[in-house]
């Protein structure tokens, strides 16, 4: 286990916490939407979740080897 995290790693972890919070909160109008695919409804919250999901995937690249 790596002890000295790089700035990039810390930023990726913080981003992950922020976007996970958005995804956990979900959309009140569309509770079934989990941001697995691009939203069909023209809804700001669903779009925000979709952006969060893409950012979540981006952090996986940076954190490869740490998350597993
Ligand atoms: Zn929605």
PDB file of the backbone (N, CA, C, O) and the ligand in Angstrom, with CONECT records:
HET     ZN  A 101       1
ATOM      1  N   UNK A   1       0.840  -1.202   0.000  1.00  0.00           N
ATOM      2  CA  UNK A   1       0.000   0.000   0.000  1.00  0.00           C
ATOM      3  C   UNK A   1       0.874   1.251   0.000  1.00  0.00           C
ATOM      4  O   UNK A   1       1.739   1.427   0.857  1.00  0.00           O
ATOM      5  N   UNK A   2       0.627   2.099  -0.969  1.00  0.00           N
ATOM      6  CA  UNK A   2       1.372   3.352  -1.113  1.00  0.00           C
ATOM      7  C   UNK A   2       1.040   4.305   0.047  1.00  0.00           C
ATOM      8  O   UNK A   2      -0.128   4.488   0.393  1.00  0.00           O
ATOM      9  N   UNK A   3       2.064   4.898   0.635  1.00  0.00           N
ATOM     10  CA  UNK A   3       1.824   5.770   1.790  1.00  0.00           C
ATOM     11  C   UNK A   3       1.798   7.244   1.420  1.00  0.00           C
ATOM     12  O   UNK A   3       1.015   8.013   1.978  1.00  0.00           O
ATOM     13  N   UNK A   4       2.648   7.638   0.486  1.00  0.00           N
ATOM     14  CA  UNK A   4       2.691   9.042   0.088  1.00  0.00           C
ATOM     15  C   UNK A   4       1.891   9.245  -1.194  1.00  0.00           C
ATOM     16  O   UNK A   4       2.370   8.989  -2.299  1.00  0.00           O
ATOM     17  N   UNK A   5       0.668   9.707  -1.013  1.00  0.00           N
ATOM     18  CA  UNK A   5      -0.193   9.930  -2.175  1.00  0.00           C
ATOM     19  C   UNK A   5       0.235  11.179  -2.927  1.00  0.00           C
ATOM     20  O   UNK A   5       0.607  12.185  -2.322  1.00  0.00           O
ATOM     21  N   UNK A   6       0.181  11.107  -4.226  1.00  0.00           N
ATOM     22  CA  UNK A   6       0.492  12.276  -5.045  1.00  0.00           C
ATOM     23  C   UNK A   6      -0.692  13.243  -4.998  1.00  0.00           C
ATOM     24  O   UNK A   6      -1.806  12.878  -4.623  1.00  0.00           O
ATOM     25  N   UNK A   7      -0.414  14.471  -5.387  1.00  0.00           N
ATOM     26  CA  UNK A   7      -1.462  15.497  -5.448  1.00  0.00           C
ATOM     27  C   UNK A   7      -2.592  15.033  -6.360  1.00  0.00           C
ATOM     28  O   UNK A   7      -3.768  15.238  -6.062  1.00  0.00           O
ATOM     29  N   UNK A   8      -2.223  14.405  -7.475  1.00  0.00           N
ATOM     30  CA  UNK A   8      -3.216  13.922  -8.446  1.00  0.00           C
ATOM     31  C   UNK A   8      -4.140  12.868  -7.805  1.00  0.00           C
ATOM     32  O   UNK A   8      -5.350  12.857  -8.032  1.00  0.00           O
ATOM     33  N   UNK A   9      -3.540  12.000  -7.010  1.00  0.00           N
ATOM     34  CA  UNK A   9      -4.316  10.962  -6.329  1.00  0.00           C
ATOM     35  C   UNK A   9      -5.290  11.582  -5.327  1.00  0.00           C
ATOM     36  O   UNK A   9      -6.456  11.194  -5.261  1.00  0.00           O
ATOM     37  N   UNK A  10      -4.807  12.537  -4.559  1.00  0.00           N
ATOM     38  CA  UNK A  10      -5.663  13.204  -3.560  1.00  0.00           C
ATOM     39  C   UNK A  10      -6.804  13.931  -4.253  1.00  0.00           C
ATOM     40  O   UNK A  10      -7.949  13.860  -3.805  1.00  0.00           O
ATOM     41  N   UNK A  11      -6.502  14.631  -5.344  1.00  0.00           N
ATOM     42  CA  UNK A  11      -7.544  15.352  -6.081  1.00  0.00           C
ATOM     43  C   UNK A  11      -8.588  14.382  -6.637  1.00  0.00           C
ATOM     44  O   UNK A  11      -9.786  14.665  -6.615  1.00  0.00           O
ATOM     45  N   UNK A  12      -8.123  13.245  -7.130  1.00  0.00           N
ATOM     46  CA  UNK A  12      -9.042  12.236  -7.682  1.00  0.00           C
ATOM     47  C   UNK A  12      -9.946  11.673  -6.584  1.00  0.00           C
ATOM     48  O   UNK A  12     -11.133  11.439  -6.811  1.00  0.00           O
ATOM     49  N   UNK A  13      -9.383  11.461  -5.403  1.00  0.00           N
ATOM     50  CA  UNK A  13     -10.178  10.946  -4.277  1.00  0.00           C
ATOM     51  C   UNK A  13     -11.224  11.967  -3.837  1.00  0.00           C
ATOM     52  O   UNK A  13     -12.364  11.606  -3.543  1.00  0.00           O
ATOM     53  N   UNK A  14     -10.836  13.237  -3.792  1.00  0.00           N
ATOM     54  CA  UNK A  14     -11.778  14.294  -3.398  1.00  0.00           C
ATOM     55  C   UNK A  14     -12.890  14.441  -4.437  1.00  0.00           C
ATOM     56  O   UNK A  14     -14.058  14.613  -4.087  1.00  0.00           O
ATOM     57  N   UNK A  15     -12.516  14.371  -5.721  1.00  0.00           N
ATOM     58  CA  UNK A  15     -13.508  14.436  -6.801  1.00  0.00           C
ATOM     59  C   UNK A  15     -14.487  13.286  -6.646  1.00  0.00           C
ATOM     60  O   UNK A  15     -15.699  13.458  -6.777  1.00  0.00           O
ATOM     61  N   UNK A  16     -13.944  12.114  -6.364  1.00  0.00           N
ATOM     62  CA  UNK A  16     -14.761  10.918  -6.193  1.00  0.00           C
ATOM     63  C   UNK A  16     -15.779  11.079  -5.058  1.00  0.00           C
ATOM     64  O   UNK A  16     -16.941  10.699  -5.202  1.00  0.00           O
ATOM     65  N   UNK A  17     -15.349  11.626  -3.965  1.00  0.00           N
ATOM     66  CA  UNK A  17     -16.263  11.851  -2.837  1.00  0.00           C
ATOM     67  C   UNK A  17     -17.379  12.813  -3.241  1.00  0.00           C
ATOM     68  O   UNK A  17     -18.544  12.591  -2.911  1.00  0.00           O
ATOM     69  N   UNK A  18     -17.025  13.871  -3.950  1.00  0.00           N
ATOM     70  CA  UNK A  18     -18.005  14.876  -4.350  1.00  0.00           C
ATOM     71  C   UNK A  18     -19.031  14.294  -5.326  1.00  0.00           C
ATOM     72  O   UNK A  18     -20.235  14.488  -5.154  1.00  0.00           O
ATOM     73  N   UNK A  19     -18.551  13.578  -6.355  1.00  0.00           N
ATOM     74  CA  UNK A  19     -19.483  13.062  -7.363  1.00  0.00           C
ATOM     75  C   UNK A  19     -20.309  11.889  -6.824  1.00  0.00           C
ATOM     76  O   UNK A  19     -21.454  11.696  -7.232  1.00  0.00           O
ATOM     77  N   UNK A  20     -19.735  11.120  -5.920  1.00  0.00           N
ATOM     78  CA  UNK A  20     -20.503  10.019  -5.320  1.00  0.00           C
ATOM     79  C   UNK A  20     -21.670  10.569  -4.511  1.00  0.00           C
ATOM     80  O   UNK A  20     -22.755   9.987  -4.488  1.00  0.00           O
ATOM     81  N   UNK A  21     -21.430  11.701  -3.846  1.00  0.00           N
ATOM     82  CA  UNK A  21     -22.490  12.339  -3.053  1.00  0.00           C
ATOM     83  C   UNK A  21     -23.645  12.750  -3.972  1.00  0.00           C
ATOM     84  O   UNK A  21     -24.811  12.571  -3.620  1.00  0.00           O
ATOM     85  N   UNK A  22     -23.325  13.295  -5.136  1.00  0.00           N
ATOM     86  CA  UNK A  22     -24.349  13.687  -6.122  1.00  0.00           C
ATOM     87  C   UNK A  22     -25.126  12.451  -6.576  1.00  0.00           C
ATOM     88  O   UNK A  22     -26.353  12.482  -6.676  1.00  0.00           O
ATOM     89  N   UNK A  23     -24.411  11.376  -6.845  1.00  0.00           N
ATOM     90  CA  UNK A  23     -25.053  10.153  -7.339  1.00  0.00           C
ATOM     91  C   UNK A  23     -25.900   9.474  -6.257  1.00  0.00           C
ATOM     92  O   UNK A  23     -26.957   8.916  -6.549  1.00  0.00           O
ATOM     93  N   UNK A  24     -25.434   9.527  -5.024  1.00  0.00           N
ATOM     94  CA  UNK A  24     -26.188   8.930  -3.914  1.00  0.00           C
ATOM     95  C   UNK A  24     -27.471   9.717  -3.662  1.00  0.00           C
ATOM     96  O   UNK A  24     -28.528   9.143  -3.401  1.00  0.00           O
ATOM     97  N   UNK A  25     -27.358  11.034  -3.746  1.00  0.00           N
ATOM     98  CA  UNK A  25     -28.521  11.909  -3.536  1.00  0.00           C
ATOM     99  C   UNK A  25     -29.596  11.642  -4.594  1.00  0.00           C
ATOM    100  O   UNK A  25     -30.784  11.593  -4.277  1.00  0.00           O
ATOM    101  N   UNK A  26     -29.182  11.473  -5.828  1.00  0.00           N
ATOM    102  CA  UNK A  26     -30.104  11.167  -6.922  1.00  0.00           C
ATOM    103  C   UNK A  26     -30.988  12.338  -7.313  1.00  0.00           C
ATOM    104  O   UNK A  26     -30.828  13.452  -6.815  1.00  0.00           O
ATOM    105  N   UNK A  27     -31.928  12.065  -8.218  1.00  0.00           N
ATOM    106  CA  UNK A  27     -32.869  13.081  -8.692  1.00  0.00           C
ATOM    107  C   UNK A  27     -34.237  12.816  -8.065  1.00  0.00           C
ATOM    108  O   UNK A  27     -34.777  11.713  -8.153  1.00  0.00           O
ATOM    109  N   UNK A  28     -34.777  13.846  -7.436  1.00  0.00           N
ATOM    110  CA  UNK A  28     -36.079  13.702  -6.759  1.00  0.00           C
ATOM    111  C   UNK A  28     -37.212  13.421  -7.765  1.00  0.00           C
ATOM    112  O   UNK A  28     -38.160  12.690  -7.479  1.00  0.00           O
ATOM    113  N   UNK A  29     -37.071  14.033  -8.955  1.00  0.00           N
ATOM    114  CA  UNK A  29     -38.115  13.868  -9.987  1.00  0.00           C
ATOM    115  C   UNK A  29     -38.008  12.521 -10.697  1.00  0.00           C
ATOM    116  O   UNK A  29     -39.012  11.964 -11.141  1.00  0.00           O
ATOM    117  N   UNK A  30     -36.782  12.002 -10.799  1.00  0.00           N
ATOM    118  CA  UNK A  30     -36.556  10.741 -11.504  1.00  0.00           C
ATOM    119  C   UNK A  30     -35.748   9.782 -10.616  1.00  0.00           C
ATOM    120  O   UNK A  30     -34.581   9.514 -10.899  1.00  0.00           O
ATOM    121  N   UNK A  31     -36.365   9.266  -9.545  1.00  0.00           N
ATOM    122  CA  UNK A  31     -35.640   8.426  -8.584  1.00  0.00           C
ATOM    123  C   UNK A  31     -35.068   7.131  -9.178  1.00  0.00           C
ATOM    124  O   UNK A  31     -34.140   6.548  -8.617  1.00  0.00           O
ATOM    125  N   UNK A  32     -35.620   6.685 -10.308  1.00  0.00           N
ATOM    126  CA  UNK A  32     -35.128   5.432 -10.917  1.00  0.00           C
ATOM    127  C   UNK A  32     -33.834   5.655 -11.711  1.00  0.00           C
ATOM    128  O   UNK A  32     -33.120   4.702 -12.022  1.00  0.00           O
ATOM    129  N   UNK A  33     -33.540   6.921 -12.035  1.00  0.00           N
ATOM    130  CA  UNK A  33     -32.353   7.204 -12.853  1.00  0.00           C
ATOM    131  C   UNK A  33     -31.074   7.034 -12.034  1.00  0.00           C
ATOM    132  O   UNK A  33     -30.917   7.661 -10.986  1.00  0.00           O
ATOM    133  N   UNK A  34     -30.150   6.178 -12.517  1.00  0.00           N
ATOM    134  CA  UNK A  34     -28.904   5.910 -11.801  1.00  0.00           C
ATOM    135  C   UNK A  34     -27.676   6.354 -12.588  1.00  0.00           C
ATOM    136  O   UNK A  34     -26.546   6.014 -12.238  1.00  0.00           O
ATOM    137  N   UNK A  35     -27.910   7.122 -13.662  1.00  0.00           N
ATOM    138  CA  UNK A  35     -26.826   7.664 -14.493  1.00  0.00           C
ATOM    139  C   UNK A  35     -25.948   6.584 -15.138  1.00  0.00           C
ATOM    140  O   UNK A  35     -24.746   6.770 -15.332  1.00  0.00           O
ATOM    141  N   UNK A  36     -26.575   5.465 -15.461  1.00  0.00           N
ATOM    142  CA  UNK A  36     -25.849   4.404 -16.179  1.00  0.00           C
ATOM    143  C   UNK A  36     -25.743   4.760 -17.663  1.00  0.00           C
ATOM    144  O   UNK A  36     -24.779   4.400 -18.339  1.00  0.00           O
ATOM    145  N   UNK A  37     -26.750   5.469 -18.146  1.00  0.00           N
ATOM    146  CA  UNK A  37     -26.775   5.947 -19.530  1.00  0.00           C
ATOM    147  C   UNK A  37     -27.141   7.422 -19.528  1.00  0.00           C
ATOM    148  O   UNK A  37     -27.608   7.957 -18.522  1.00  0.00           O
ATOM    149  N   UNK A  38     -26.923   8.072 -20.665  1.00  0.00           N
ATOM    150  CA  UNK A  38     -27.270   9.478 -20.798  1.00  0.00           C
ATOM    151  C   UNK A  38     -28.761   9.666 -20.494  1.00  0.00           C
ATOM    152  O   UNK A  38     -29.581   8.865 -20.942  1.00  0.00           O
ATOM    153  N   UNK A  39     -29.126  10.722 -19.734  1.00  0.00           N
ATOM    154  CA  UNK A  39     -30.548  10.876 -19.376  1.00  0.00           C
ATOM    155  C   UNK A  39     -31.434  11.148 -20.584  1.00  0.00           C
ATOM    156  O   UNK A  39     -31.048  11.886 -21.491  1.00  0.00           O
ATOM    157  N   UNK A  40     -32.617  10.553 -20.596  1.00  0.00           N
ATOM    158  CA  UNK A  40     -33.573  10.780 -21.684  1.00  0.00           C
ATOM    159  C   UNK A  40     -34.383  12.035 -21.399  1.00  0.00           C
ATOM    160  O   UNK A  40     -34.740  12.774 -22.316  1.00  0.00           O
ATOM    161  N   UNK A  41     -34.669  12.269 -20.131  1.00  0.00           N
ATOM    162  CA  UNK A  41     -35.448  13.455 -19.731  1.00  0.00           C
ATOM    163  C   UNK A  41     -34.569  14.700 -19.763  1.00  0.00           C
ATOM    164  O   UNK A  41     -33.377  14.628 -19.462  1.00  0.00           O
ATOM    165  N   UNK A  42     -35.153  15.840 -20.127  1.00  0.00           N
ATOM    166  CA  UNK A  42     -34.432  17.105 -20.111  1.00  0.00           C
ATOM    167  C   UNK A  42     -34.531  17.677 -18.690  1.00  0.00           C
ATOM    168  O   UNK A  42     -35.356  18.545 -18.406  1.00  0.00           O
ATOM    169  N   UNK A  43     -33.672  17.166 -17.817  1.00  0.00           N
ATOM    170  CA  UNK A  43     -33.731  17.493 -16.398  1.00  0.00           C
ATOM    171  C   UNK A  43     -32.331  17.887 -15.916  1.00  0.00           C
ATOM    172  O   UNK A  43     -31.362  17.165 -16.148  1.00  0.00           O
ATOM    173  N   UNK A  44     -32.237  19.039 -15.242  1.00  0.00           N
ATOM    174  CA  UNK A  44     -30.934  19.547 -14.783  1.00  0.00           C
ATOM    175  C   UNK A  44     -30.238  18.586 -13.825  1.00  0.00           C
ATOM    176  O   UNK A  44     -29.034  18.351 -13.933  1.00  0.00           O
ATOM    177  N   UNK A  45     -31.002  18.035 -12.888  1.00  0.00           N
ATOM    178  CA  UNK A  45     -30.414  17.140 -11.888  1.00  0.00           C
ATOM    179  C   UNK A  45     -29.901  15.847 -12.539  1.00  0.00           C
ATOM    180  O   UNK A  45     -28.819  15.362 -12.207  1.00  0.00           O
ATOM    181  N   UNK A  46     -30.685  15.301 -13.461  1.00  0.00           N
ATOM    182  CA  UNK A  46     -30.251  14.086 -14.166  1.00  0.00           C
ATOM    183  C   UNK A  46     -28.986  14.365 -14.972  1.00  0.00           C
ATOM    184  O   UNK A  46     -28.091  13.523 -15.039  1.00  0.00           O
ATOM    185  N   UNK A  47     -28.913  15.555 -15.587  1.00  0.00           N
ATOM    186  CA  UNK A  47     -27.717  15.918 -16.356  1.00  0.00           C
ATOM    187  C   UNK A  47     -26.515  16.061 -15.436  1.00  0.00           C
ATOM    188  O   UNK A  47     -25.403  15.667 -15.786  1.00  0.00           O
ATOM    189  N   UNK A  48     -26.747  16.629 -14.255  1.00  0.00           N
ATOM    190  CA  UNK A  48     -25.687  16.783 -13.260  1.00  0.00           C
ATOM    191  C   UNK A  48     -25.169  15.407 -12.832  1.00  0.00           C
ATOM    192  O   UNK A  48     -23.965  15.207 -12.675  1.00  0.00           O
ATOM    193  N   UNK A  49     -26.100  14.463 -12.645  1.00  0.00           N
ATOM    194  CA  UNK A  49     -25.730  13.098 -12.271  1.00  0.00           C
ATOM    195  C   UNK A  49     -24.929  12.425 -13.379  1.00  0.00           C
ATOM    196  O   UNK A  49     -23.982  11.688 -13.110  1.00  0.00           O
ATOM    197  N   UNK A  50     -25.314  12.683 -14.623  1.00  0.00           N
ATOM    198  CA  UNK A  50     -24.620  12.087 -15.767  1.00  0.00           C
ATOM    199  C   UNK A  50     -23.174  12.599 -15.831  1.00  0.00           C
ATOM    200  O   UNK A  50     -22.243  11.833 -16.080  1.00  0.00           O
ATOM    201  N   UNK A  51     -23.004  13.904 -15.602  1.00  0.00           N
ATOM    202  CA  UNK A  51     -21.642  14.479 -15.568  1.00  0.00           C
ATOM    203  C   UNK A  51     -20.851  13.876 -14.413  1.00  0.00           C
ATOM    204  O   UNK A  51     -19.663  13.586 -14.550  1.00  0.00           O
ATOM    205  N   UNK A  52     -21.511  13.690 -13.280  1.00  0.00           N
ATOM    206  CA  UNK A  52     -20.863  13.090 -12.104  1.00  0.00           C
ATOM    207  C   UNK A  52     -20.397  11.665 -12.409  1.00  0.00           C
ATOM    208  O   UNK A  52     -19.296  11.267 -12.029  1.00  0.00           O
ATOM    209  N   UNK A  53     -21.243  10.910 -13.095  1.00  0.00           N
ATOM    210  CA  UNK A  53     -20.898   9.534 -13.459  1.00  0.00           C
ATOM    211  C   UNK A  53     -19.651   9.506 -14.355  1.00  0.00           C
ATOM    212  O   UNK A  53     -18.775   8.658 -14.180  1.00  0.00           O
ATOM    213  N   UNK A  54     -19.579  10.427 -15.303  1.00  0.00           N
ATOM    214  CA  UNK A  54     -18.424  10.463 -16.206  1.00  0.00           C
ATOM    215  C   UNK A  54     -17.153  10.827 -15.436  1.00  0.00           C
ATOM    216  O   UNK A  54     -16.081  10.282 -15.697  1.00  0.00           O
ATOM    217  N   UNK A  55     -17.287  11.755 -14.485  1.00  0.00           N
ATOM    218  CA  UNK A  55     -16.142  12.131 -13.646  1.00  0.00           C
ATOM    219  C   UNK A  55     -15.707  10.966 -12.763  1.00  0.00           C
ATOM    220  O   UNK A  55     -14.517  10.757 -12.527  1.00  0.00           O
ATOM    221  N   UNK A  56     -16.693  10.212 -12.281  1.00  0.00           N
ATOM    222  CA  UNK A  56     -16.403   9.031 -11.458  1.00  0.00           C
ATOM    223  C   UNK A  56     -15.540   8.043 -12.256  1.00  0.00           C
ATOM    224  O   UNK A  56     -14.570   7.490 -11.737  1.00  0.00           O
ATOM    225  N   UNK A  57     -15.905   7.835 -13.505  1.00  0.00           N
ATOM    226  CA  UNK A  57     -15.146   6.931 -14.368  1.00  0.00           C
ATOM    227  C   UNK A  57     -13.731   7.464 -14.631  1.00  0.00           C
ATOM    228  O   UNK A  57     -12.774   6.694 -14.699  1.00  0.00           O
ATOM    229  N   UNK A  58     -13.612   8.789 -14.778  1.00  0.00           N
ATOM    230  CA  UNK A  58     -12.296   9.401 -15.002  1.00  0.00           C
ATOM    231  C   UNK A  58     -11.372   9.177 -13.801  1.00  0.00           C
ATOM    232  O   UNK A  58     -10.176   8.937 -13.969  1.00  0.00           O
ATOM    233  N   UNK A  59     -11.936   9.258 -12.585  1.00  0.00           N
ATOM    234  CA  UNK A  59     -11.104   9.065 -11.397  1.00  0.00           C
ATOM    235  C   UNK A  59     -10.593   7.630 -11.305  1.00  0.00           C
ATOM    236  O   UNK A  59      -9.545   7.377 -10.711  1.00  0.00           O
ATOM    237  N   UNK A  60     -11.320   6.710 -11.881  1.00  0.00           N
ATOM    238  CA  UNK A  60     -10.893   5.297 -11.845  1.00  0.00           C
ATOM    239  C   UNK A  60      -9.583   5.104 -12.579  1.00  0.00           C
ATOM    240  O   UNK A  60      -8.766   4.270 -12.190  1.00  0.00           O
ATOM    241  N   UNK A  61      -9.378   5.871 -13.638  1.00  0.00           N
ATOM    242  CA  UNK A  61      -8.134   5.784 -14.411  1.00  0.00           C
ATOM    243  C   UNK A  61      -6.959   6.245 -13.550  1.00  0.00           C
ATOM    244  O   UNK A  61      -5.917   5.593 -13.497  1.00  0.00           O
ATOM    245  N   UNK A  62      -7.149   7.382 -12.877  1.00  0.00           N
ATOM    246  CA  UNK A  62      -6.092   7.940 -12.019  1.00  0.00           C
ATOM    247  C   UNK A  62      -5.813   7.030 -10.834  1.00  0.00           C
ATOM    248  O   UNK A  62      -4.664   6.868 -10.423  1.00  0.00           O
ATOM    249  N   UNK A  63      -6.866   6.437 -10.286  1.00  0.00           N
ATOM    250  CA  UNK A  63      -6.741   5.651  -9.056  1.00  0.00           C
ATOM    251  C   UNK A  63      -6.523   4.155  -9.303  1.00  0.00           C
ATOM    252  O   UNK A  63      -6.601   3.339  -8.385  1.00  0.00           O
ATOM    253  N   UNK A  64      -6.252   3.824 -10.547  1.00  0.00           N
ATOM    254  CA  UNK A  64      -6.027   2.415 -10.878  1.00  0.00           C
ATOM    255  C   UNK A  64      -4.907   1.854 -10.010  1.00  0.00           C
ATOM    256  O   UNK A  64      -3.832   2.447  -9.921  1.00  0.00           O
ATOM    257  N   UNK A  65      -5.148   0.744  -9.387  1.00  0.00           N
ATOM    258  CA  UNK A  65      -4.145   0.151  -8.515  1.00  0.00           C
ATOM    259  C   UNK A  65      -4.333   0.522  -7.047  1.00  0.00           C
ATOM    260  O   UNK A  65      -3.761  -0.109  -6.157  1.00  0.00           O
ATOM    261  N   UNK A  66      -5.156   1.575  -6.801  1.00  0.00           N
ATOM    262  CA  UNK A  66      -5.425   1.994  -5.422  1.00  0.00           C
ATOM    263  C   UNK A  66      -6.803   1.491  -4.995  1.00  0.00           C
ATOM    264  O   UNK A  66      -6.987   1.038  -3.865  1.00  0.00           O
ATOM    265  N   UNK A  67      -7.767   1.574  -5.912  1.00  0.00           N
ATOM    266  CA  UNK A  67      -9.142   1.183  -5.585  1.00  0.00           C
ATOM    267  C   UNK A  67      -9.312  -0.329  -5.471  1.00  0.00           C
ATOM    268  O   UNK A  67     -10.080  -0.821  -4.643  1.00  0.00           O
ATOM    269  N   UNK A  68      -8.575  -1.063  -6.323  1.00  0.00           N
ATOM    270  CA  UNK A  68      -8.754  -2.519  -6.283  1.00  0.00           C
ATOM    271  C   UNK A  68      -8.029  -3.126  -5.092  1.00  0.00           C
ATOM    272  O   UNK A  68      -8.069  -4.341  -4.898  1.00  0.00           O
TER     273      UNK A  68
HETATM  274 ZN    ZN A 101     -34.245  14.138 -13.142  1.00  0.00          ZN
END
